[in-house]
Every structure is written in structure tokens, then in C-alpha cells.
Amino acid sequence: MSKTYIITGAGHFPGLGANSAKYFLEKGHNVVVNSRSFDNDWDELNKLYNSNLRIVSGDINEDAVQDQLVDTAVNSFGGIDVLVNNAAPATKNNYNENITREDWATQYNLNVVVPFELSMKCEKHLRSSHGNIIMVGSRSGLVAPRPTPQDIAYGTSKAAMHHLTTCLSVFFSPDVRVNALVPSFFYSNRLVRDKSDEVINDISTRFNNRNLLKRSIDMDDLVKGIEFLAENNSITGQVLPICNGASVNFA
């Protein structure tokens, strides 16, 4: 049976939001995606999946964009089954620069406040469908990140997202399941766009040397992790690391 997914932060390939959206479209599901901008690939996807794809451009921090995202799903497909809170703030190239209160607020708003707001706006539709919410957290929210100001702010906000997951699972029970998927380093458009080759190679080498499986995370495994959480009706309130063991063995 087809489901209706809302996926935020899905504008660019390769990326967890975009790759997940394409995967669910290929499986016959309805998908509503959001991002401030979209790759040209989405023009072709819109032609291929015109009947079950809707694209909502705009800043998910804005109430009007959140409302449009929910209304588009309901008006186009009759309801909402799965909300994937995947949008995350852009990171900075210079990881040694000072961090401001504005930087802290940006991380916290997009990783905590916006997922809460969007979840609440989807509440009645998710309760009606007995659907579920999936937060995309981070290993940095489970263990202490590298001691840089930017990473500390990011990791702290993701830790708050993980706790938000637990709280919402209680709030939405017994009608709606709420879980978090927790990846670590993986190759994405955002990584390539925001960091130099030297920084990317350094992160990749450190991750692969120190995680338990000694390799990079496969994007397909992360996408299937989202599918697993969306389909398993007995899981709620859980934080699921898919990070090659980096959550328990990474310095």
C-alpha cells in the first residue's frame, strides 16, 4: 500500500533527503519534498513522477512554508503517513572560527524547534493515519564531537533532537510512532559543497580508521534505515545509529 511522505532537506543529490525521496517514488509512494533550492535532477523526476511528487521550495524555518508543505500533502494525497525531519543547517568551511549566538540559534532552531513545529502541524493527520515521524540525528549527538565551536553547537543541537524524539514518542502515543535515525560521516552534496577536498579527506580517513567496520557509510543503508523505521510498527521512542559503530568507538 502506498504511503505519503513529507521529507525536508531534500533538494540536492547525493543527499539523504533527496536519495530517500527518489527511492520512495520508485516504490510507488507519494512524496512531498522541501528545500530552499533544488538540483536540476528534480525537473526530470517531476516529469517521471508527476502524479505522486510535489515540490515545495522555501525556507522551512518560515511558518508559511511549513503550512504549505502540510497543506500540499493533504490536498494532493489526502493525508500524511510519514514525516522525515531531515533538514539541517549549512556548516562553515572554517571550523576554527569563533561561534556566535546567531550560529547557536541557527543550529538549535533547525535541528530542534523546526522539527517540533512541523511535527505538531502534522499531528492530526499522522494520528489519523497511525503514521510516524523520523528525525535524522547525528553521531555527534551521542558522543562528544571534535573540540571545535561549530561541532559543539551542532552536536549539542542533535543531542536535543534525540531527546525531542523520545519526548514526542510519549506525546504522540499510542497513535504515532516517533524515532530517530543516527548516521555519522557519509558523502553528500552538502559535504562536498561546504568543505574543501583536504577537509573531506581528513574526515573520511579519521572516520574509516576509527569506526568499527573501517569503511564509509553506504547511502543506501541509510535510506533503507528510514524505510525500516517507517515500516516497523513495533518501534517507537528509539534512536537508531547507522554509523559503522562510530557511536561506540570513535576518538
N, C-alpha and C positions, 0 to 999 in steps of 0.2 A: 504494500500500500504506500502510495506517495505521501510525503510529508512536506510541510512548508518550513523552510529555514530562513532565518534572518542572520546574516553574517556581516559583522562590521570589520573595518580594516581590510577590505578585500580588493583593493584597486590594482595591485601590481603582482606580476609573475617574475620569478618564483616567489611565492609567499604563502603562508599557512592559510590565510583567509581566501585568497584567490584560488589556490590549488584545491582547497576544500570545496569551494563553490562549484568549480568545474567538475569535480568528482561527483557531487550530489546531482548536478544537472545531468551528467552522463548516466546516472542511475534512475533518472526519471522523476526526481523530486522537483518541487518548486523552490526557487531561491531568490531572495531579495538581498542585494549586496549594497554596502555603503563604503564610500571613501571620499576624501576631498578631491582626488583625481584618479583617473583610470587609464591603464595601458591601452594601446590600440587593439590588443588582443580581444578586448571586450566588445569591440564593434563586430567582430566575426562571431563571437559567442552569442551576441544578441540576435544575430541573424539565424544562427543554428537553433537557438532555444527561445525563440521569440514568445512562445506560448507559456513558458514556465520560468522565465527570467525577468526580473525587474531591477533596474539600476537607479539608485538614489545617490546623487552627488551632494556633497556638503560636509561641513564640519560637525561631527557627531556630538561635540560639546554644546551645540545650539539646540534649544528646545524644539524649534520648528523643524529641524532636520530629524530629530528623534521621532517627533509626531508623524512626519511624512513617511518615515521608514515603517512604523507600525501600521499606519493607515493604508500604505501601499500593499503590504502583505495581506491585510484583512480584506480590503476592497478587491484585490486581484485574485486571491486564492481562498478566501472565506475564513481564514483563521491563521494561527501560528502554532507550530509544533515544537520548534527548536530555535532558541536564541543563542547564538555564539558570540560572546563578547570578546572579540579578538583585537580590536583597535588598540594601538599603543603609541605613546609619544615618540617622535623622532629623537634620536640620540645625537650627540655632538661629536665631531671628529677629535677635538682636543679634550682628552679625558683628564687632563691635569688642571684645567682652568677652574676658577672658583665657581661655586654654585650659588645661585641667588634664591630668594624666597619665591620668585616667579617660577624658577626651574622646579622647585619642590612642588609648588601648586600645580604646575603642568602635569607632572608625573602622577600626583595623587588624584587629580581630577579625572584624568583619562583612564587610570587603572582602577579607580575605586568609585568615585562619585558617578561618573557616566554609566558604568555597568549597573550600578544600583538604580539610577533613574530609569534606564531603559528596561531593566527587569520589572520594575514596578509598573511601567506603562504597558508592558506585555502581560501583566498579571492575569487579568480576567480571561484573556484569550488562551493563555497557557493552562490555566485551571480548567477551562472548558475542554481543551484537547488532552488533558493529562500529559502535557508536554514536559520539556526540560530545558534547563539553562546550562550552558557550558562556558565557563570562564577560561581564558588562556592565560595561565600564570607564568611563572618562571622559576627555574632552579635558584635564581638569585634571591627568591623569596623564601627559600627553605634553608639555605646556608649563607654564611657571611660572604658577600661579594668581595672582589678585589678592593683594597682600601683607596678608592678614588671617590671624590664627591659625587660625580654623576652616577656611578654604580651604586653608591649607598642610597641615594634618593630613589633610584629605580627599584632596587631590591626591597627597600622598605615598603614602597607602594605595592609591590607584588605580594609581599607578605600580608599586607592589609587586604588585598584581593582574595587571598586564600582564606582569610578569616571571614570575609564577606560571604564567600561560598558556603562556609559552614552555617553562618547565621541565616542566610536566605534559604538554605535547605530546611531549616526548622520553621522559618516563617511561612514558606510555601507548602509545607507538608499538610495533609498527605497527598495533595493533588499534583504537585510539580516537583520533579527531581532537579537538584542543583549540584553540579560537580565542577571540578577544575582539572584541566589538562596542563601538565607542567613540563614543558620542553627545556632544553638548555641550548647550547650553540648549534645552529643549523644554518645552511646557506640560504639566503633570501635576497630579494631585490633591495630591501631596506638595508641589509648589512653591506652589500656591495656599494650602494648609493651613498651611505653615510660614513664609511670608513675607508682608509687608504689600503692598498694591497698589503703593505707592511703590517698594519694593524690586524687585518683579516688573517694573514698567515700566522701571526703571533698567537692570536686567539685559537685558531684551528690546531696549531701544534700543541699548545698547552692543553686544550680540551682532549685531543686524541691521546696524548701521553698520560693523562691523569684519570680519565674515566675508566670504568672497569672493563669495558668492551674494546677500548683502544681504537675507536673509529668515530667518524662523524655520524650524526643522527640522520636517518633517512626521512625525507619529507613525507613519503608515502606512509610511513609508520605513524607519523603524527596525524595525518589525515584520517587514517583508519582508527586512530585513537579517539578522534572526535566522533566517528561513526559508532565505535564501541560504546561510548558513553551515551550517545543519543539513542541507541537501540536496546541497551540492557536495562530492563525495567526494575531491577532489584538493587541498583546502585544510586545512592544519594548522599550528599554531605561529604564526599571524598575528594581528596587531592591526589591525582594520579600522575606520578613522574614518568615521563617517557624521555629519558635523558642519558641512556647508556650507563646508568649507575653513577652519574656525576653528582647526584644529590647526597650520596653517602661516601664518595671517595673523590674529592677534588680540593686542591690546595690553591 
